Amino acid sequence: MTYPGSEPGVPTKAAMTWTKLGLLFLVATMLACGQVLFKVAAQSIKGPIGFNFQTALQLVLNPYLLLSLAIYGAATLSWVLLLRNTELSKAYLVVALSIVLVAIAGTFLLREPLSARLIAGMVIILVGLAVALW
């Protein structure tokens, strides 16, 4: 099977291998790390927040924000390379795991509350992922 944008005459395999799953899980983990760092960056802003020079300077010089942007950049490059020979519809389902990872990180790293509804939502996402990829 060839995909638009692939080299003519060179078939690309869209089968979901363990290697692809692992790399997609890595991308999901990178996205979750970026989200946690965005939250930490937001919490580290001092003083009143507004659209002014002081707030902009705090953001531009914020190490948590800079690290999160670097991680997001690396995740984006990895994502694009993975999409060369992976079906978007299946790949995106795996990356949706970042939703679950962010919820877990929020609970354990940021001390956010863990509720039965949050757990139920995460279970539904995981079951849906298992059904879709099966």
One Martini backbone bead per residue (centre of mass of N, CA, C, O) as a GRO file, in nm:
protein
  134
    1MET     BB    1   0.095   0.037   0.024
    2THR     BB    2   0.034   0.366  -0.069
    3TYR     BB    3   0.107   0.700   0.004
    4PRO     BB    4   0.080   1.010   0.013
    5GLY     BB    5   0.423   1.116  -0.036
    6SER     BB    6   0.545   0.877  -0.133
    7GLU     BB    7   0.739   0.689  -0.296
    8PRO     BB    8   0.743   0.575  -0.596
    9GLY     BB    9   0.703   0.223  -0.573
   10VAL     BB   10   0.702   0.247  -0.249
   11PRO     BB   11   0.602   0.068  -0.006
   12THR     BB   12   0.404   0.115   0.287
   13LYS     BB   13   0.375   0.022   0.613
   14ALA     BB   14   0.082   0.012   0.848
   15ALA     BB   15   0.165  -0.163   1.058
   16MET     BB   16   0.139  -0.241   1.399
   17THR     BB   17   0.407  -0.230   1.590
   18TRP     BB   18   0.594  -0.240   1.870
   19THR     BB   19   0.774  -0.008   1.790
   20LYS     BB   20   0.553   0.196   1.723
   21LEU     BB   21   0.412   0.185   1.994
   22GLY     BB   22   0.655   0.283   2.157
   23LEU     BB   23   0.691   0.556   2.007
   24LEU     BB   24   0.405   0.660   2.062
   25PHE     BB   25   0.433   0.649   2.369
   26LEU     BB   26   0.663   0.851   2.378
   27VAL     BB   27   0.503   1.087   2.263
   28ALA     BB   28   0.287   1.088   2.483
   29THR     BB   29   0.488   1.139   2.714
   30MET     BB   30   0.599   1.407   2.609
   31LEU     BB   31   0.329   1.557   2.613
   32ALA     BB   32   0.279   1.522   2.917
   33CYS     BB   33   0.533   1.665   3.013
   34GLY     BB   34   0.465   1.935   2.883
   35GLN     BB   35   0.206   1.987   3.047
   36VAL     BB   36   0.335   1.989   3.325
   37LEU     BB   37   0.533   2.223   3.259
   38PHE     BB   38   0.317   2.432   3.199
   39LYS     BB   39   0.203   2.436   3.485
   40VAL     BB   40   0.465   2.513   3.629
   41ALA     BB   41   0.506   2.774   3.475
   42ALA     BB   42   0.241   2.911   3.563
   43GLN     BB   43   0.309   2.893   3.878
   44SER     BB   44   0.590   3.073   3.850
   45ILE     BB   45   0.438   3.324   3.821
   46LYS     BB   46   0.477   3.651   3.921
   47GLY     BB   47   0.235   3.825   4.003
   48PRO     BB   48   0.067   3.994   3.796
   49ILE     BB   49  -0.137   3.905   3.521
   50GLY     BB   50  -0.054   4.009   3.185
   51PHE     BB   51  -0.027   4.208   2.889
   52ASN     BB   52   0.302   4.238   2.952
   53PHE     BB   53   0.636   4.264   2.988
   54GLN     BB   54   0.675   4.104   3.252
   55THR     BB   55   0.526   3.846   3.168
   56ALA     BB   56   0.681   3.791   2.907
   57LEU     BB   57   0.958   3.763   3.044
   58GLN     BB   58   0.885   3.528   3.230
   59LEU     BB   59   0.826   3.334   2.996
   60VAL     BB   60   1.090   3.348   2.824
   61LEU     BB   61   1.268   3.274   3.105
   62ASN     BB   62   1.127   3.004   3.151
   63PRO     BB   63   1.244   2.688   3.203
   64TYR     BB   64   0.979   2.523   3.183
   65LEU     BB   65   0.887   2.633   2.912
   66LEU     BB   66   1.139   2.568   2.746
   67LEU     BB   67   1.132   2.263   2.797
   68SER     BB   68   0.848   2.210   2.685
   69LEU     BB   69   0.909   2.311   2.396
   70ALA     BB   70   1.133   2.107   2.338
   71ILE     BB   71   0.960   1.855   2.376
   72TYR     BB   72   0.745   1.928   2.165
   73GLY     BB   73   0.940   1.941   1.928
   74ALA     BB   74   1.035   1.644   1.945
   75ALA     BB   75   0.752   1.520   1.924
   76THR     BB   76   0.682   1.637   1.646
   77LEU     BB   77   0.910   1.509   1.486
   78SER     BB   78   0.839   1.218   1.558
   79TRP     BB   79   0.552   1.220   1.450
   80VAL     BB   80   0.615   1.275   1.154
   81LEU     BB   81   0.791   1.023   1.113
   82LEU     BB   82   0.570   0.814   1.193
   83LEU     BB   83   0.360   0.903   0.962
   84ARG     BB   84   0.499   0.782   0.711
   85ASN     BB   85   0.410   0.456   0.831
   86THR     BB   86   0.130   0.555   0.968
   87GLU     BB   87  -0.176   0.554   1.071
   88LEU     BB   88  -0.348   0.812   1.195
   89SER     BB   89  -0.594   0.673   1.334
   90LYS     BB   90  -0.403   0.494   1.516
   91ALA     BB   91  -0.188   0.686   1.627
   92TYR     BB   92  -0.380   0.886   1.780
   93LEU     BB   93  -0.481   0.687   1.988
   94VAL     BB   94  -0.213   0.653   2.136
   95VAL     BB   95  -0.169   0.960   2.198
   96ALA     BB   96  -0.424   0.973   2.388
   97LEU     BB   97  -0.269   0.875   2.643
   98SER     BB   98  -0.190   1.158   2.747
   99ILE     BB   99  -0.445   1.202   2.909
  100VAL     BB  100  -0.382   0.991   3.124
  101LEU     BB  101  -0.096   1.087   3.201
  102VAL     BB  102  -0.182   1.369   3.301
  103ALA     BB  103  -0.372   1.276   3.524
  104ILE     BB  104  -0.157   1.121   3.683
  105ALA     BB  105   0.046   1.354   3.716
  106GLY     BB  106  -0.145   1.548   3.861
  107THR     BB  107  -0.178   1.367   4.108
  108PHE     BB  108   0.135   1.291   4.184
  109LEU     BB  109   0.292   1.575   4.119
  110LEU     BB  110   0.047   1.810   4.182
  111ARG     BB  111  -0.183   1.724   4.387
  112GLU     BB  112  -0.433   1.636   4.253
  113PRO     BB  113  -0.737   1.522   4.239
  114LEU     BB  114  -0.882   1.193   4.286
  115SER     BB  115  -1.147   1.054   4.116
  116ALA     BB  116  -1.386   0.844   4.010
  117ARG     BB  117  -1.435   0.993   3.741
  118LEU     BB  118  -1.143   0.995   3.646
  119ILE     BB  119  -1.103   0.692   3.645
  120ALA     BB  120  -1.334   0.625   3.452
  121GLY     BB  121  -1.224   0.788   3.214
  122MET     BB  122  -0.958   0.633   3.184
  123VAL     BB  123  -1.083   0.356   3.134
  124ILE     BB  124  -1.240   0.430   2.880
  125ILE     BB  125  -0.994   0.506   2.712
  126LEU     BB  126  -0.846   0.231   2.734
  127VAL     BB  127  -1.072   0.056   2.617
  128GLY     BB  128  -1.099   0.207   2.347
  129LEU     BB  129  -0.812   0.153   2.255
  130ALA     BB  130  -0.825  -0.157   2.259
  131VAL     BB  131  -1.057  -0.184   2.055
  132ALA     BB  132  -0.931  -0.018   1.814
  133LEU     BB  133  -0.648  -0.199   1.806
  134TRP     BB  134  -0.765  -0.504   1.779
   0.00000   0.00000   0.00000
